[in-house]
Every structure is written in structure tokens, then in C-alpha cells.
Amino acid sequence: MNPEVTSAIAVGAAAAAVWLGIAPHRLRPRGDPLWHRAAPLLRLIAGRFRSVTVRARDAQIARTLPAVCTLLAVCLEAGLPLRNAVDAVAEAEQGPTAAALRRLAAEIRLGVPERDAWTDLGERQPALAGLARELRHASGTGVALAPVLRQHAREARAACHASAQARARRAGVSTVLPLTVCFLPAFLLVGVVPVVGGVLARLFG
């Protein structure tokens, strides 16, 4: 499902659930128990859609992470400070990764210490927690950041490859049941029923 559509559905379901939970009683139909039954259901639906949205966002961040780490490394090797490299990559990228980096850069410009800003980034975006942790440690020890970023890019690329293989295996397994449901009735109708019908015709004919 498209992440934007999922987000819209989740927001709508959440709003309905909140309204059902906190709206004044005078706005609800009197004596109608449907309101009391619908509110928990809508909260459950909103929670499910929120989890789907979060998983989609994390997957998109994971896909772009190798390129982001490589671009940050290139900017640092060209002589840019880390905060300027973050600005440049945020402008070049799109999606949730770029939004997270733009917020990080804005916090640093407002005076938040870089170590604290990276810590906050890792807490807000679990998919970026590893990168934030490594850059927070490396920036405080004077270690060259470009090699750290290139190593993280390799690890992120390997993780993406492993995740893609796992999805491919799950897809193969998940198609077995639908194929069985589709082909088994056809096999019975085309292969078994005529044989059984012919035998019965000979026995009772």
C-alpha cells in the first residue's frame, strides 16, 4: 500500500477513535451501544495502520541508508564539516531520511550540541539509530568520520541485500497456499471427477 494512503487512513481512523473516546455524550446517539463497541475497534485499526506506516517508513530509510552514508563520506572527504555535509545530503535526498536529516541540521543550527542532536535522531528514527550512535561516538573522539561512514554504508547495503532475500523467500512460501486453493479444485474437477464418473457409469450402467 502507498505510504501516503496508509498514513491518511491511519490518521482518519485515529481521529475517529479519539472522537469516539472523548466526544461529549450529548454529541452521540443516546442509548446506542454501538459507540462503545466501535471505539476500541477503531483504536485497534488505527494502531495497525500506524504500525504499517512505521514499517514502510523504516524500510524506505533502510533502502536509502547506504547512499546517504556514502554521500556523507564524500562530503567529508571534500573538506566539509559534518553539519554542512548533513545539510548537503538532506537537500540531495528525498523522503523520510531527508526529513530526518533536515530536522537534525535545524536543531544544530538552533544551538543543540551535535552529540545531543544525533542522540535525538536515533531515538526518533530507530532505522537511523546505528548511524547516529556511530557518528555520536566518532565525533567525540576525533576519529576520521569518512571511513566510519563507508563501513556503515557497506553494512547497510549487506543488510538490505539480506532483507531482500528474506522477502523473496517469504514470498515463495506465501504463494503456496493460494496456488493450492486455486489448482486443487481444478485438478479435482478435471482429473478426478471424470474418472470417478466413468467408473460409476460402468458399475451402474
N, C-alpha and C positions, 0 to 999 in steps of 0.2 A: 504494500500500500504506500502511496505517496506520503512522505513525512508531513507535508503541509496539510493534506487532507486529514491525516491521522490527528495532527495537532488540533485542527478545527473541531473534529468530532469530540476529542477529549475535552477541550475547553467547553463545548456545549453541554456535554454530559456532566462535567464537573459543576458548571453553573446551575444546571437543573437540580443536581443533587444538593448543592448548597442551599438553593432556594427552598427545596422541599424540606430541608432540615431546619432552616431558621426563619422562613417566612412567617409572618403573623398568622394566627389561626383564622382571623377574620377574612384573609385572602383565600382560604382553602374551602372547598365544599364541606359543609357541616355534616357530620355523621358518616363521612365517606372514608372507610378504612384503606382505600387504595393508596392514599397519600402515605400512610405509614408503611405499606408494603413496598411502594415504589422507591422511596428514598434510599434504603440500603442497596437495592438492586442497581440504581443509577450510580451510587458511590462505587460499587464494585466495577461497573462498566467503565467509569471514569478512571479508576485505578488501573484497569487492564490496558486501556488506551494510552495512559501516561507511560506505563512500562514499555509498551511497544514503541512509543515515540522516543523514549530514552535509549532503548536498544538500537533503534535506527540511527539516532544521533551519534552514539558511541561507535557504531560500525562505520559511519561516514568519517569520523575523526580518525579511526584506525587506518582507513584506506589512504587518507591524505598525510598521515604522520611521517612516513618515510620521505616524501617530497619536502615537507616542512622542515624536517631536521637537516636535510641536505642543503636547502636554501639558506637556512640559518648559518650552517657551517661555511658556505660560500661567502656570505656577507661578512662573517667574522674574519675569514682569511683575506678578504679585500680590505680589512682595516676598520670596519665599522664597530662601534661599541655594541654590546648586546642589546641595549634598549633600542638603538637605531635599527639594528638588524631585525628585531621583532616588529617594529613599525613597517619596515620594507616588506617583510614576508606577509604581514597582515594585509597590506594593500594588494599584494600579488595574488593571494589566495581568496577563496570564497567559502561560504558555508559555515558550519559551527566552529571549525578550527580557526578561521579568520576572525570570527566574532569573539572567541575567547582570547585570542592574541591582541585584538584591538582593546578589549577591556583591560587586559594586563598592561598594555602600553599606557592607557589613560590613567590607571592607578599610579604607575611610576611617575608620570608627568605631574600628578597631583601631590607628589611627595611621599608616597608609600615606599618604604625600603624594598629594594629588589628581592631580597630573600623572602620578605613577608608576602610580596605580590606573587611570587612563584608558589609559595605555600598555599595561598588562597586559590590560585588557579588549579592546583592539584586537588583541592577539596571540592571545588565546584565541578570540575570535569575529571571524573575518575579515569577516563581514557587517556588523559594527559598527565596523570599523576606520576608515572615513571619519568617522563621527560622533565617535569617540574622538579622532582626530587633530585635528579642528577644535576640540573643546572643550578639549583639552590646550593648544593654541596660544592660543586666545582667553582661557582662564582665566589665563594667564601674562602677558598683555599689557594687561589691563584693559578689553578691548573688551566692549561690551554683548553678552551671550550670546543674548538672545531673538531678535534679528534673524538671528544666525548659525543658530540652530535652525530658524527659519521658512524660511530659504533652503534648509537641508538637507532639510527636510520636502518642499519643492517639488521638489527634485532627486530625492529618493527616490520621490515619487509619479510623476514622469515616468519614472523607471527601471522602476517596477512596471508602468506602462502599456505601455512598450516591450517588457518581458519577456512580458506577457500577449499582445501582438500577435504576438511571435515564436513563442510556444507555439501560438497559433491557426494560424499559417502552417504550422508543422511538423505539426500535427495533420491539416491538409488534405492535405499531401503524403504523410504516413504511411498515410492511408486508401486511397490509390490502389491499392497492391498487394493488400491484402485484397479490395477490391471487384473487382479484375481476376480474382483467383483464384476468387471466388465466381460472378461473372457470365459469365466466358468459357466454362466448361464448359456452363453452362445455355444460352448462346447457340448453342454448337455442337450440343447435343442437340436444341434446339427449332427452330433456324433452318437449320442446315447439314445435319444428318443426314437429315431428311425430304426435302430437295431432292435430295441425292446418292442417297438410296434410290429416289426416284421416277425419276431419270434411269437408274439401273442397271436398274430394273424394265422401263423401256421398251426399253432396249438388249438385254436378255437375256430379255425376256418373250415 
